[in-house]
Amino acid sequence: MKKLLLPLVAVAALVVGAAPAASSSTATATVQIRRSSFVPSPVRIKTGDTVKWVNVDTHNHQVVSNNGSFVSPILGPGRTYSHRFTASGLYRYHDGLNPAVKGTVRVTGPAPAVTVGVSLPIIVYGQQVSLSGAGSSGNANEKVTIYQQPYPQTSFAEMTTVLTTTGGAWNLVLSPSPKILTQYQAKWNGRTSVTVGVEVRPRIRLFYRNGKFTTLVQSASSHSRRSVLAQRLSRFGQWVTLKKVRLGGQSSAVFRLRLPKGKSRIRIAMSVNQAGAGYLAGYSPTITVRRR
């Protein structure tokens, strides 16, 4: 499983489709990840080709598809990430660590028979997400079967069926929302879409009252005896760890911090290792504390 960290970003669904037979001749296109851009963008490739992203910057970056079809780990300087595109379509993506930096991959080839996309490729535990797509016939009232594969299952299982509407479009609000890393496929008329995924971060809450901080971590698993980091934002814009905090039996902890006089911006961070298998690293919302 790919492990990564990023802030939660609302992204629009972009549907993609089922994979046709791979071409006997494929190619790899290289995209440089720079401080404020992906170069080149857009990239134009054929079905079956691969795009390789290379971080040529001195800062970390992350490649995140807007529709959940690919998500890279956090890429340090010099690191690379590759993804093979098995279906035609327009793929929009962004930098998970700086969502204003965007890119596009245009894949040519036969139109897919059935498409699928997610409204949010990464969510906080408990956040709602939806799937959408279309059948190539463009007809209404045709059955689309949705399959899911939650971590750590090794195969897809049928989840539900939906009917297409005008233009062959379909939509499904996932309720309950994914509780752990989950992949999805759509099947229509004997054809299968590409796989898209929803990755999940634990929900981390932080409160301050009467000189004490309280943090609570929520997911489908207990985080008792796991650790989180209390961090303060420095005047240079960097998060500095002030204390390692061990969670108790309710996946919560109460603690104090020694803060300088004036305003401090505080958050709780949880690493991938502490979040556990099937979860991404996560952060609490930032709170402001003033010490006189």
N, C-alpha and C positions, 0 to 999 in steps of 0.2 A: 504494500500500500504506500502510496506517495504521502509524505508528510510535509506540511507546510504551514506558514503563518501569514495572515493578512488581515486587514480590517474588513469589516462587513461592508459590501457595496451592493446597492440595488442595481441590477442589470436587466435589460429587456430580453425576453426569450427570442432566440433565433432558431428556426427549425432547420434540421439537416436530415439526410435520408439514408436509405438502405444502401449497402455496399454492392456495387456490381463486381463482376469478375476482375481480378487484378490484371493490369497490363503486363505484357511480357517485358516491357522496358520502362523502368521507373527512374526518377531523378530526385535529387535532393537540392532544395533551395536554401540558402543561408541568409538569415536575418540577424543583423547586429542590434543588440540592445544597448542604446545609449542613454545618457542622463535624462533626456526629455523626449525621446522618440525611438521608434522601431524603424530600421533602415535596411532594405527598402520596404515601403508600404504604399499601396497594396502589393502583395506577392501573387503572381499568377502561375498556377501549376495545373497538372492534369490529375484525374482520379488515379489513386495509387501512389502518387508522389509523396515525398516527405519534406517537411520544413524543419530546419535546424536553427534554433535560436542560440546566439553566442553573446554572453554578457561582456562587452568590451569596456564597461564603465568601472569605476572604482567603488561603486555602491551596489548593494544587493537589489535584485529585481525578481519579478515573478510573472510568468505568462499565464493568463487566465482567460479561457474562452467564455464569451458572454452567455453561451447556451449550455455549458456543462460538459461539452464533448472532450475537452482536454484542460488540464491544470498542471502546471509544472511545480516542482519543489521551489523553495526560495533559492535563487541562483546567485552565488557569490561571484566576485570578479573572476573572469576566465572560465566560469562554468557554462555548460551547454544543456539544452533540452531539445529533444526531437519528437515529432508527432507525424504519423503517416495518415493521410487523408484518404479515406476509402469511399467517400461519397461526394458528388458534386454539390456546389452551393457556395454561398457567400458567408464566410466565417469571420465574425468580428471578435476581437479580443482586446485585453487591456493589461496594464501592469498592476498586479494585485497590491503592490506597495505604493503605487502612485496612479490611481485610476484615471487621471487626466491624460495619461500617455496611452494612446490607442493604436491599434493596427488592424489590418484586414488581410485575409487570404481568400482569393477567388479560385475555386477549383472547377475546372471544366470537365464535362463528361456527360453520360446519359443521366437524365433526370431521375431522381430516386422515386421508388414506388410509394414509400410511406416515410414521413418525416416525424421527428420528435425533438423537443427542446425543453429546457427547464427555465423557469422564471428567475431563479437564483441558484447559481452553482455552489455557493457556500452560504450556509445559514448558521445562526445561533440556535442552540437547542430550544425547541418550542416554537420557532418562527415558521410561518406558513409558506408553502411553495406550491407551484402548479406545473403541470406538464401540458404541452400543446403540440399540435402538428397537423398534418393533412395527408389524405390519400390522393394519389395521382389521378384518380378517375374524376375527381371534382364533384362526385355525387353525394347527396345527403342520405342519411339513414343507413349507412353501411357500418358494419361492426369492426371496431379496432380493439384488439386485446392488448392489455398492458401487463408487462412482466417486470418483476423487481428482484434484486439480489442484494439484500442487506449484508454488511460485513458481520461475521466471517464466512457466510455461506459461499459455497463454491459453484452454485448453479442458479439459474433464473427459475422463478416460480410464478405462475399466473396470479395476478393481483385482482384485476377487474376488467370489464369491457365497457367501452363507450361507443356512442353512435356519432357518426359524422354529421355535420350541419352544412349550411350553404358553402359551396366551393370545396367540399370534402374536408373541411376543417374540423378538428376535435379539440377538446380541452378537458382537463381533469385537475381539480384542486385536491392535493394530497392531504387527506384527513383520516387519521392523524398524520402530522408532518413527520418526516424521517427522523428517527431518534439516534441514528448512527450512519456512517458512510453507506450510501445506497446507490446502486446503479439501476437504470431502467432501459427497457426496450419496448417498442411498439410493433405489433404484427397485424398485417392487413392483407387479405387476399393471398395468403401463403408467402408473403414477403416480410422480411424483418428489417427494422430500422437500424441505424448505428446505435451504439450505446452512449448514454449520457449519464452523468452522475451528480448527486448532491452530497457535498461534504459538510460535516457538522462540527461546530465548535461548542464546548461546554458553555453554558450561561454562567457568567461570573458577576456577582453583585458586590457592591462595596458601599458601606455606610460609615458615617462619622458622627459621634455624639459624646459630649462631655470628656473629650480627650482620648477617647477610645475608638478604634476602627473595628468594624465587623465585616467579614467577607463570607460569602456563601457561593458554592459551586454546584451547579445542577446539570445533570445529564441522566441517561438511562442507567448509568453505573454509579456505584458509590466511589467517592474520592477520599474516604477516610484514610488518614495517615499519609496521604500524598501531600506534596508541598507546592506552595505558590510563592511568588515574589512580589513584595511591596515595592513599588518604584515611584520615583519623583522625577518630574521633567526639569532638566537643568536649563540654565539661561542660554545654553548653546543648542537647545532643541533636542537633547539626547535624554533617553530614559535611563536613570541611574538606580540600581537596586539598593534599597536601604535595609531590607530585612527579608530573610527566608522564613516563611510561616508554615507550620505544620497544621493540616486540617484535622478536626476532631471527628467524632462518630457521626455527626450530622452533615459531614462535608462542609463544615464551617469553622471559623476561628475568630477570636477576639484578641486584639493586640494593640500595642502602643508604638508610636514612632517618635524619634527625636528629630524635630524639624527646626529649621532656622526661623528667625523672626520674619514676619511678612507673609506673603502669599505663596502657597505651595500647591502644585497640581499633582495629585496622587492617583495611581491606578494599581490594579492587581494583574499580574501576568502569570500564565500557566503554560509551561512548555509542552511540546508534543509528548515527551516521555511521561510526564506527570498526568497529562490528559487521558492517556491510555489508548490501546489499540482501537482503531476505528474512529478516532477523533482527531481534530486538528488542535493546535495550540490556540489559546484564546486570551482575551483581555477583558477586564471590567470597563465600564464607562469611567471616564476621568472625573474626579471630584476636586473641588478647590477648598483648601483649608487655610485659614488665616491665623497666624500666631502673633500675638502682641508682644 
